[in-house]
Amino acid sequence: MAPSDYRLSHAPHRDLEAEALLALGRLDGTLGTVGLTTLRLFTIRLLRDLLVAALRQEGYMFTDQRFNAWFAGLTTLSDHPPHSGRPPRVLCEAILIELRHSSWDLLAALASRFQVALLAPNDYLASDHVGSNHPGSGLAAETAHQDTHALVTAARGLLGGLPPFSHPLTALAHLHRAAGANVQFAPPERAPEPITMGSIRLTVERAAAPSPRWALEMLWGEHWYAAKLLAHALPFPGLIRLDALRAGQSTDPGDLDETPTILATALRDVAQGLCGDLIEAERLARRLKDTPPGKRRTSRAPALLELLSGFGPLRSAQLETLLGVTRIGLRTMLGALDAVGMINRTTLAGVHLYAVNLDARAADDASDLTANSSLSSAALGEFDAAMADIDALLARKGINLDEADEDSEP
């Protein structure tokens, strides 16, 4: 299939392509205008979202509260683990270790810190819930790590084999086509499996292991960063669509015709979602500035609030590690913040989980985001100029969207 077959070359689809490209451009432009506190809050949240997305792609079902307790080492992740999911702690460790080598220094530093703060138990490791058709069947701890890291290596190799296309949607189409043709990332088919119960032999159809597309989504930002399409190597959880992977395997022309729409929709929705996360991070950053000034000068309370606001509830042992403070120092910070109503505390298995509480200052944020944000004055003007450049670029490209991009041809 020619690369141009993935392009939204028909007029009814051009608006969708333009929306996707504009959303990606706005995301990249906004990342260059926000302050460091906003960027840290955004990156912490993105790191958590990537871990959660990977676990759910592997088939684990859990609530946000259950993830918080599991990450803190207080419970298993799920009461009903999937038949073929990789061990969740091993999976998260592999992601955090890989991101320690990110070209984005901020993401690499945060991944390194949260790797040490991961207190989750080795639940489901080498248990019989892992199917015999899965690479992780009956694995010991060392083998489970080897299997998961081998998958990450395979994802790195697949992306390294893709040329740096200048058109984001063309690049995304080639990614889906390569993943759909790869035995480790293609959506698997259900397979019959014989079982024996005494003298009775049966054949059951078990669901195969899910496509571990999280490994590609984790690293895709590096590919776009190398192609100079992004200023930072962002993970893109949710960008790879199973329906597009299946369409690439289909012989039905109708399925192939739907692929460009699927890809443009996925890029638009993920980029817009990340922009929304940036706006939320900016809102949080402004609210955190309202921390009592005296305490902000004499403690690491702002860093503590950033961690809890960005990642969610954490226990004291994790906070001590993340902040590099003693138990007494952390207790002093928590006590000071609790005194002004900025900390919530829940207790599980005799252990406290701490969360930030900004409700008391909610009234201060009733105004529009642009009224008193760091995206104002010179920074806002720079952002608007960047958006104008992007709009002009899209307008120029829109004239020839029916034509294949010469730089996109292999």
C-alpha positions in Angstrom: 0.0 0.0 0.0 1.4 3.4 -1.0 2.0 5.9 1.8 -0.4 8.4 0.0 -3.2 5.9 0.5 -3.3 7.0 4.2 -3.6 10.7 3.4 -6.9 12.5 3.8 -6.9 13.5 0.2 -10.7 13.9 -0.3 -12.2 17.2 0.4 -14.7 16.0 3.1 -11.8 14.8 5.2 -9.5 17.8 4.8 -11.0 19.7 7.8 -10.3 16.7 10.0 -6.7 16.6 8.9 -6.3 20.3 9.5 -7.8 19.9 13.0 -5.4 17.2 13.8 -2.4 19.1 12.6 -3.5 22.3 14.3 -4.0 20.5 17.6 -0.5 19.1 17.4 0.9 22.5 16.5 -0.9 24.1 19.4 0.3 21.5 21.8 3.9 22.0 20.8 3.6 25.8 20.8 2.0 25.9 24.2 4.7 23.7 25.7 7.2 26.4 24.7 5.3 29.2 26.5 4.4 27.8 29.9 6.5 28.2 33.0 8.6 25.5 34.7 6.1 24.8 37.4 3.4 24.2 34.8 5.7 22.0 32.8 6.6 19.9 35.8 2.9 19.4 36.8 2.1 18.4 33.2 4.9 16.0 33.0 4.2 14.3 36.3 0.6 13.8 35.2 1.6 12.5 31.8 3.9 10.0 33.5 1.1 8.7 35.6 -1.3 8.6 32.7 1.2 6.5 30.7 1.6 4.0 33.5 -2.2 3.7 33.9 -2.8 3.4 30.1 -0.2 0.7 29.8 -1.7 -1.3 32.7 -5.2 -1.0 31.2 -3.9 -2.0 27.8 -2.6 -5.2 29.4 -6.1 -6.0 30.6 -6.0 -4.8 34.2 -9.2 -3.3 35.6 -8.9 -0.9 38.5 -10.0 2.5 39.8 -7.7 5.5 40.3 -7.9 4.9 44.0 -6.8 1.3 43.6 -3.9 2.4 41.5 -2.8 4.9 44.2 -2.9 2.2 46.9 -1.1 -0.3 44.6 1.6 2.2 43.6 2.1 2.8 47.4 2.5 -0.9 48.1 -0.8 -1.3 50.0 -2.7 -3.7 47.9 -2.7 -5.7 44.6 -3.7 -3.9 41.5 -6.8 -5.9 40.7 -8.9 -8.6 42.3 -9.4 -10.3 38.9 -6.1 -10.0 37.0 -6.2 -10.8 33.2 -5.3 -14.2 31.9 -2.4 -12.9 29.8 -1.3 -9.6 31.3 2.3 -8.9 32.1 3.1 -8.5 35.8 2.1 -4.9 36.6 5.1 -3.9 38.7 7.5 -5.3 36.1 5.6 -3.4 33.4 5.8 -0.1 35.3 9.5 -0.6 36.2 10.3 -1.2 32.5 8.5 2.0 31.5 10.2 4.1 34.2 13.7 2.6 33.4 13.2 3.4 29.7 12.0 6.9 30.3 15.1 7.6 32.4 16.9 7.7 29.0 14.5 10.2 27.4 15.9 13.0 25.4 13.6 15.3 27.4 15.6 16.0 30.5 12.6 16.8 32.7 10.8 13.6 31.8 14.0 11.6 32.4 14.6 13.1 35.8 11.0 12.5 36.9 11.0 8.9 35.7 14.2 8.3 37.7 12.7 9.7 40.9 9.4 7.8 40.5 11.2 4.5 39.8 12.6 4.7 43.3 9.2 5.7 44.7 7.4 2.7 43.1 6.5 0.5 46.1 4.0 -1.7 44.4 4.1 -5.4 45.3 5.2 -8.1 42.9 1.6 -9.2 42.5 0.7 -11.9 39.9 4.3 -12.7 39.2 4.8 -16.3 38.0 1.1 -17.0 38.8 -1.0 -19.3 36.8 -3.2 -16.5 35.5 -0.7 -15.9 32.7 -1.7 -18.1 29.7 0.5 -20.7 28.2 0.3 -18.8 24.9 1.9 -15.7 26.4 5.6 -15.0 26.6 5.2 -14.3 30.4 3.7 -17.8 31.2 5.0 -19.0 34.5 7.8 -16.6 34.5 10.2 -16.1 37.4 10.9 -12.5 38.3 14.1 -12.3 36.2 12.5 -13.8 33.1 9.5 -11.5 33.4 11.8 -8.5 33.4 13.7 -9.8 30.5 10.5 -10.4 28.5 9.2 -6.9 29.2 12.5 -5.2 28.4 12.7 -7.3 25.2 9.4 -5.9 24.2 10.6 -2.3 24.8 13.7 -3.1 22.7 11.5 -4.4 19.9 9.5 -1.2 20.0 12.7 0.9 19.8 13.9 -1.2 16.9 10.6 -0.8 15.0 10.6 3.0 15.4 14.2 3.2 14.5 13.4 1.5 11.2 10.9 4.2 10.2 12.1 7.2 8.1 11.5 10.7 9.6 8.5 11.8 7.5 7.7 15.5 7.5 4.0 15.1 7.6 2.7 13.9 11.0 -0.2 11.9 9.7 1.9 10.2 7.1 4.4 9.3 9.8 1.5 8.0 12.0 0.2 5.9 9.1 3.6 4.2 8.6 3.8 3.5 12.3 0.4 1.7 12.2 1.4 -0.2 9.1 4.7 -1.3 10.6 3.0 -2.3 14.0 0.3 -4.2 12.2 2.9 -6.2 10.3 4.9 -6.9 13.4 4.2 -10.2 15.3 4.7 -8.6 18.7 2.4 -5.6 18.2 -0.2 -6.8 15.7 -3.7 -7.4 17.2 -3.7 -11.2 17.9 -6.5 -13.6 17.0 -8.2 -15.8 19.5 -6.6 -19.2 19.5 -8.1 -22.7 20.4 -6.5 -24.3 23.4 -7.0 -28.0 24.4 -7.7 -28.7 28.1 -8.1 -32.0 29.9 -10.3 -32.7 32.9 -9.8 -36.3 33.9 -10.9 -38.4 30.9 -12.6 -35.4 29.2 -10.8 -33.4 26.6 -12.1 -30.1 25.5 -11.0 -27.3 23.3 -11.7 -23.8 24.5 -11.1 -20.5 22.7 -9.0 -18.1 24.9 -8.4 -14.5 24.2 -4.8 -13.9 23.1 -2.6 -11.4 24.8 -3.5 -7.8 24.0 -1.3 -5.8 21.7 1.3 -4.0 23.8 1.1 -0.8 21.9 2.0 1.1 25.1 5.6 0.5 24.3 5.3 2.3 20.9 3.2 5.1 22.4 5.9 5.6 25.1 8.6 6.1 22.5 6.8 7.7 19.6 7.6 11.2 20.8 11.3 10.5 20.4 10.6 9.7 16.7 8.8 13.0 16.2 11.4 14.9 18.2 14.1 13.4 15.9 12.1 14.5 12.9 11.9 18.1 14.4 8.1 17.9 14.6 8.1 18.4 18.4 10.2 20.4 20.8 10.0 17.6 23.5 9.8 13.9 23.2 6.3 13.4 24.7 4.8 10.0 25.3 1.5 9.7 23.5 -0.8 7.3 25.4 -3.8 6.4 23.4 -2.4 7.4 20.0 -2.2 3.9 18.4 -5.6 2.6 17.4 -6.4 -1.1 17.3 -9.0 -0.6 14.6 -6.4 1.0 12.4 -4.0 -1.9 13.0 -6.8 -4.3 12.1 -7.7 -2.3 9.0 -4.1 -2.6 7.8 -4.5 -6.4 8.0 -7.8 -6.4 6.2 -8.4 -7.1 2.5 -11.6 -5.1 2.5 -11.1 -1.8 0.6 -13.7 -0.2 2.8 -11.6 -0.9 5.9 -8.5 0.7 4.3 -10.5 3.7 3.3 -11.4 4.3 6.9 -7.8 4.3 8.1 -7.0 8.0 7.3 -10.1 9.1 9.3 -9.2 6.9 12.2 -5.6 8.2 12.4 -6.5 11.9 12.0 -9.2 11.5 14.7 -6.7 9.8 17.0 -4.1 12.5 16.6 -6.6 15.3 17.1 -8.1 13.8 20.2 -4.8 12.9 21.9 -3.2 16.3 21.1 -6.3 18.1 22.3 -6.3 16.0 25.4 -2.7 16.9 26.2 -3.4 20.5 25.6 -6.3 20.2 28.1 -3.8 18.7 30.6 -1.5 21.7 30.0 -4.3 24.1 30.8 -5.1 22.2 33.9 -1.5 22.2 34.9 -1.4 26.0 34.4 -4.4 26.4 36.6 -2.8 24.3 39.3 0.4 26.2 39.0 -1.4 29.5 39.7 -3.3 28.0 42.6 -0.1 26.6 44.2 1.4 30.1 44.1 -1.1 31.0 46.7 0.7 28.8 49.3 1.4 31.0 52.4 4.5 33.1 51.5 6.3 32.5 54.8 6.2 28.7 54.4 7.2 28.9 50.8 10.4 30.6 51.7 11.3 28.3 54.6 10.4 24.8 53.3 10.0 22.6 50.3 6.2 22.7 50.5 5.8 23.9 46.9 7.7 20.8 45.6 5.5 18.6 47.9 2.3 20.2 46.6 3.5 19.8 43.0 4.0 16.0 43.5 0.6 15.5 45.1 -1.2 17.7 42.6 0.5 16.1 39.6 0.6 12.4 40.5 -2.0 12.0 43.1 -2.0 10.5 46.6 1.3 9.2 48.0 2.5 7.8 51.3 5.2 9.4 53.4 7.9 6.9 52.5 7.4 7.8 48.8 7.4 11.5 49.5 10.6 11.3 51.6 12.3 9.6 48.6 10.9 11.9 46.0 11.8 15.1 47.9 15.0 13.8 49.5 14.0 14.8 53.0 14.0 13.1 56.4 10.9 11.8 58.1 10.9 14.7 60.5 11.3 17.2 57.7 8.4 15.7 55.8 6.3 15.6 59.0 7.0 19.3 59.5 5.9 20.2 55.9 2.8 18.1 56.1 1.8 19.6 59.4 2.2 23.2 58.1 0.2 22.5 55.1 -2.5 20.6 57.1 -2.8 23.6 59.3 -3.9 25.8 56.4 -6.2 23.1 55.1 -4.2 22.1 52.0 -3.7 18.4 52.8 -6.2 15.5 52.9 -5.3 12.2 54.5 -6.8 8.7 54.1 -5.7 5.6 55.9 -5.3 2.1 54.2 -3.9 -0.9 56.0 -2.7 1.4 58.7 -0.8 3.6 56.3 -1.6 7.2 55.5 -2.0 8.4 51.9 -1.7 12.2 51.5 -3.4 14.2 48.8 -3.5 18.0 48.1 -6.7 20.0 48.9 -7.0 23.2 47.0 -10.8 23.6 47.4 -10.3 26.4 49.9 -8.7 28.5 47.2 -11.1 27.6 44.4 -12.7 31.0 44.4 -9.4 32.6 43.4 -9.6 30.7 40.1 -13.1 31.7 39.0 -11.6 34.1 36.4 -10.7 33.1 32.9 -7.4 31.3 32.5 -5.8 34.0 30.4 -6.7 36.8 32.8 -3.9 36.1 35.4 -1.8 33.3 33.9 1.8 33.0 32.8 0.4 32.8 29.3 0.0 36.6 29.2 1.7 39.7 28.0 4.9 38.9 26.1 4.5 35.1 26.4 0.9 35.3 25.1 2.0 37.5 22.3 4.7 35.0 21.3 2.3 32.2 21.5 -0.3 34.0 19.3 2.5 34.7 16.8 3.4 31.0 16.7 -0.2 30.0 16.2 -0.5 32.5 13.4 2.5 30.9 11.7 1.0 27.5 12.1 -2.3 28.6 10.7 -0.5 30.1 7.7 1.4 26.9 7.2 -1.7 24.8 7.3 -3.4 27.1 4.9 -0.5 26.7 2.4 -0.6 23.0 2.8 -4.3 22.9 2.5 -4.1 24.1 -1.1 -2.3 20.9 -2.1 -3.7 18.4 0.4 -4.7 16.2 -2.6 -1.1 15.8 -3.5 1.3 13.5 -1.8 4.0 15.2 0.2 7.3 14.7 -1.7 9.2 14.5 1.5 6.8 11.8 2.7 7.8 9.3 0.0 10.3 6.7 1.1 
